[in-house]
Amino acid sequence: MEIATLYKLFQENQNISTDTRNILPGCLFFALRGATFNGNLFAEKALELGASFAVVDEPISVENKRIVRVSDVLETLQALARYHRDQLKIPIVGVTGTNGKTTTKELLQAVLSQKFNTYATKGNLNNHIGVPLSILAIKSNTELAIIEMGANHIGEIAFLCGISKPGLGLITNVGKAHLEGFGSFEGVKKAKGELYDWLEGHEGVLFLQGDNSHLLSMANNRSFKQILTYGLDEANNISGELLSINPVLKLCWRSVKAYGCDSQLVSTNLTGSYNLENVLAAVAVGLYFGLRPEEINRGIERYTPTNNRSQIMRTNKNTVICDYYNANASSMWAALDNLESLEADQKVSILGDMYELGNEAPDEHRRLIARVHAMPLSRKIFIGKNFFEQRQDTDNVEYYESLDAAQKALEKKPLENTTILLKASRGMAFEGLLQYL
């Protein structure tokens, strides 16, 4: 079926589903295949549950006019998203980076939605499947969109830019993550820099963290229609400083020369000094799109993280910093720096393994252990095989090879009246620790 013909079906049935557990009446079901599943086997069920059409790439036993056969379902989904993007006459802001891209994306939405009907990537739908689904979720009445793009290998950001076609964009930062796919830190810079390549080739607007030497050098090698810088240094177009971090951020920002904005005070619901640059990114984008300072501040102050990223949870016994949606070497160090700066009578770190570090995994886990050893914490807890293999016989340090072993230890020796950092890669399932804290 031609994409233009399929697009007509999409216009009549604008909800997309790839999972029969989430079928909405009148949706289009795309029968994606993966290593452990085959959506083609559920096409008929999707129709029974209310889907208008099912898009498949394997023969289906029963003839049905509502089954659309294509050569490759995933490629068709991506092509449909490109076609839909071409019909949208709205600005799209592309966001990527090693750390902070989801928080930044949500801050952008919180700010921009004060003035515009804004769509932003839901959750973490930022890969070769998630970005097409995000683009297809943009409705005709949307005025502005923010699309998050993730990557674990070179070429992926370029591919996702070809689908989302951002006219504006930013890289939050570059650090040591997904080294198995990128090969090295230089590989990370090359991969993330593909967003810069796209913006340069399409006369795009760049929002640049002007204090970040890596991003500066990457930007200086390219040319853009316009660059707006943000950061702590007052030489940036938008600058800011932290006023308090216990436990949430209070800050001020200004943009006197660029936008005539005197110092603005803002209280956030975010923890972690590293989030200052994410907030300033939202300020920069908001100012570019003509929002008043009070609108920008209102959006920032109303945003409350709920996704285990820089999220503070107060249990019956402790204050827990839930930052375990994901982890890599740079985000681990930033989280520890933040914990060290917080004012609390008792502080504990509970760190879990970092994934996808390739050959650098032993060294990076060993460096983190040394970092924690030097911190004045009540307890220092490491969980996972990587940390366990690098364990050292040191007082006041606990190593557990599994989450189950750590849970038993916390049950036997509970924590009370303590500020606790929970930080690990998503696969460690650290949410299983909360009931013991």
N, C-alpha and C positions, 0 to 999 in steps of 0.2 A: 504494500500500500504506500502511495506517495505521502510524504510528510505533510504536504498541504491538505490532503484529504483527511489524514489522521488528525490534523489540527482542527478541522471543522468538527470532528467528533469531540475533541477536547473542549472546544468552545461551548458545546452543548452539555458537557459533563466535566466540569472543571476541577473536580477532586480526583487526585491520583492515589492509588494504593498499591503497595507491593507486598502486602501481608493480609491474608484472609481474616486475621484477628482484628483488623482495623478497617473493614469494609464500610463505606458510607453509601447510602442509597444513591444510585446514579453515577457512581465513580467509574473511572477507567482503571482496570487492574492490569499491572505490568508483571508478567510472570518471570521475574529475575531468577537466575541460577547462581549458585555459589558452591563452595567446596562441600558443604554439608546439607544443601537444600536445592530443590528444583521446583520453582514456582509453576512450571507447566503442569505439574501433577495436581495443582489446586485451582486451575482455571475454571473448571466447571463448578466447583464449590463457590468460587468468587461470584459467578453469575447467579447461583442459587441464593446467595446472601444479599444480592441486590445490586451488584455491579452492572453497569450498562453494557460494557464491552470488556473483553479480556484480550490482551496482546500477548501472543505466545510465539515461540520459535521452534516448537517441536510439534509433530502430528498429534492431534487430539482425536480420540476414538469416536466421539460423537460429533456429527455435523451440526454446526450452530452458526447462524448468521452473525451472532454477536461475538464470535471468536475471530480475532484479526491475526493472521499469520504473517510474521516478518522474519527476516534472516537472522537478526540478533536483537533480542529485547532490550538489552542494556544500551546498545548503540542507537536504537530507535528512541529510547527515553532521552538520551543525550541530544540527539538531533531535534527532537520535539522541543526540548528546552531552548536550544539555539534559535529555533524558528520563533518561539514565543518571545524570547528576548528581543528579537529584531522588530517585533510588533510594539514593544514597550518604548514609549518616548519619554522615559524618566531617567534621572541620574541614578547611577548605582555606585556605591562606595565599596571597594574591595578591601578586605582586611585579612592579613596573614601575619605570621610571626612565630617564633619559637614558644614564647610564653605570653599570656595575657590577651590573646586574640579574642577569646570568647567574652571575657569581661569587658574588653574595649568595645566589641560589637554591641553588647547589651547597654553599655553606657551611651554609645552613639544613638541607639534606638530611644533610650529614655530621654535624651536631650532633644533629638530631632522630632520626636512625636509630640513635643509641646507646640509645634507649629504645623507639621505636615502629617498626612496619613502615611505612616512609615511601616514598611515591612522589613524584618530582619530574619536571618537564618534562625530556625528553631533549634534549640539545643545545640548539638554538635554535628549537624548535618553538613559537613564541610568537605566531603570527599567526592570521588567520581560519580557516586550515586546521590549523595546528599545535596550537592550543588545543583544538579538538574532538578531535583525535587523542590529545592528552594526557589529556583527561578519559576518553575511551573506553579508555585503557590502564590505568586504575585498577581493580584487582581487588577482589573482595569481602572479601579478608582484609587489605586496606590499612587502616591506622588513622589516617593523616594524609597530606595531600598538599600540595605546593607547586607552584603554577602560575605560570609566568612569562608576562607579557603585554607585547608590544611594539606599537608603533603608529607610523605615519608620516602620519596625518591625524586630525583631530578626529572624535570619535565612535567610534573603533575600540576604545579601552579600555572604554567603556561597553558596546559590543556584546559584547566578550569576557567582561566581568563577568557579563553576562546568560547566558552559557554556563557559566562556571566557578563563579559564585555564591560568591565567597570570603566567609568570615565574619571573616577577619583579613587585614591587608595592610600593605604599606609601599611608599613611593616612595623609591628610593635617593637621587635628586637630580633636578634639572631643569637642562638646559643647551641649548646651541645645536646641535641635530641635526634632520635631516629638515625643514629650514626651507622646502623647496619645498612640502611638504604642510601644515605647520603655519602658515606665513605669517610668523611672528614668534616671539620668545621668549615673549611673552604667550600665543600660540597653543600653545606647548609646555606651559606651565603649565596652561592650560585642558584640554588633552588628557590629560595625566598626572593632573590633578585629578579626572578622571572615576572613578578608583579611590576617592578620598575621597568622592565623591558617592555611590557605591554603598555604601560602608561606613556612611556617615551614614544613608542610607535604610533600611539593614537592621540597624541597631544593632550594627555591627561594631567590632572591636578594631583600633586603629591603633598601629603601631610607628613612631615619629617621630624622625628625626635632629634632635635639639633644638638643634643649633648652626647649622642651615641656615635662614637668614632667609626664603628663598622658601617652603620647606616649612612653616615656622612660621606665616607669614601665611596660607598656604592652609588650614592646619589650624584656625587661629583663626576662620576664617569659617564653620566647620562645627562640628557637635557629634557626639560619638562615645560609644559605650557605655563605652569605656575607652581611655586613651592611655598608652603606655609610651614614655618618651623615652630616647634613647641619644646619646652623643657625647663630646667631650673635656671639656666643662664639667662640673664636679662637681655642678651643680644638676640634671643629668639623672638619671633613675632608674638608668641604667647608664652609668658613665663609664669612660674608659680613656685611656691614654697610650702613646706609642711609646717603647721603650727602645733599639731599634737597627733600622737599615734597610739593613745592608750584608751581602749584597744582599737578604736576606729579613727580614721583619718579626718582631721580638720585642716583646711588649707586655705591659702589665698592665691588668686591668679589675677593677672593683668595683661592688657594689650594696648598700651597707650599709643604707640606710634602707628601700629597697623590698623587698629579699630577704635581708638579713642576711649578705651575702657580703663578706668582707674581700678585700684585694687578691690577685688571682690572676695568676700569671705564665704566659704562653703563647708558645711558639715556633711560627711558621707556616712554610709553604713558599711564601708569596706575596711578591712584590716590589711596591714602590710604596706610599708612605705613604698614598695615597688609599684603600687597602684597609682601613685601620684602621676606618673607619666601617662597612664591609661585615662585618668580623669582629664588631664590637659589635652590629650588627643580629642576627647569629646568636646572640650571647649573650642578647640581649633576648628573642628568640623562645624560645630554650631555657629560660630562667628562667620565662617565662610558662607553658610546658607542663610545669613541674615537674622539669626535669632538675637533677641535682646539679652543682655546679661542676666536679668531676672528669670527669663525663660530657661536659659542654660543652667543656672543654679538650681532652679526648681526641679529640673529633670534629674540632675545629679543627686540631689538630696532625697528624691523619692525612690531612687534605685536601691533595692535590697537584694543581694545575691542569695540565691536559693539552690545553687548547683554544686555545692561542695568545692567552690573556688573562692578563696578569701572570705569564707563565711564563718561567722561567729555563732556558736551554739552554746547556750547555757543549760546544762543539765541540772539535776537536783543536787549534784555534788561539786561540779567543776565548770570552768569556762574552757570550751574546746574550740580551737581554730581548725575548722574543717577545710582542708586544702588538699584533698586526696583524689580529686577527679583525674589528675594526671601528674606526672613528675618527670623531671630530667635534671641534669647536673646544675644548670644555671638557676632553675626555679627552686631547687632544694636549698641552694646557698642563700637565695633571696629570702626564703621562708625562715631560715635559721637566723639570718641577720635581723629580721623583724622580731622574732621571738626574743632575741638577746636584748633588743631595745625596749621591750615592753616592761612596764612597772608591775611587778607581782611578787608576792612573798615566796611562792613556790612555782617553779616552771619545770615542765617535763617535755622532752621531745620523744615522739614515737614515729620512727621513720621506717618505711617499707622499701623494698627493692625498686630500682628504676629499670625499666625494660628498654629494649632496642638500642643498647649502647654498643653492641658489637664487641670488638676486641678491647675497647676502652672501659668496659664494665668493671673489671677488677680494680683498675686504678681510680676510677671515679668513686666507687663505693669506699675504697680505702681512704681517699681524700676526705670524704664526708665524715667517716668515723673519726679521723684526726680533728676535723673541725668541731665536732660535737664534744670530743674529749676536752677541748680547751674551754668549753662553756660551763659556767657555774649553774648547773641544773640539778634539781633534786633527784631525778632519775633520767637515765639515757637508755632508750629502748630501741633496738634494731630488730626488724622482722624480715625474713625471707632468705632464700638460699644464697643470694649474692652477698648480702651482709654477713651471713653466717660463715661463709667461706673465708671472709677477711677478718673474722673476729680476733680480738686481742684480749689477753687476760689482764683486765684493768678494773680497779674498784669502781663501783657505782655505775657499771655498764652491763646491760642485759642483752643477750642475743637469743633469738628464737627462730628456728628454721621455718616454722609454719605459723599461720594465723591462729590455729587451734591452740598451739603451745603458748602463744602470747595471751590468748583469752584466759586460759587456765591460770597463768601467772598473775594477771590483773584481778582475777576473781579471788585468788588466794591472798594477794597483797594489793588491796584496792587503793585508788587515788582519791583524795578529797581536798577541797579548797585549793585547787591547783589550776594553773593555766597550762593547757596541753596543746601541743602542735601535733596534728595528724597529717602526715605527708607521705605519699607513695604513688606509684603508678596505678592506673585504674584496675589492672588485673589483680592487684593485691586484695581488692574487696575490703577496704578499710572500714566501710560502713558497719561491718560485723563487730567492730570494737566499741561502738557507741554505747551499747547496752551495759558495758563494763565500766563506763566512765561517768 
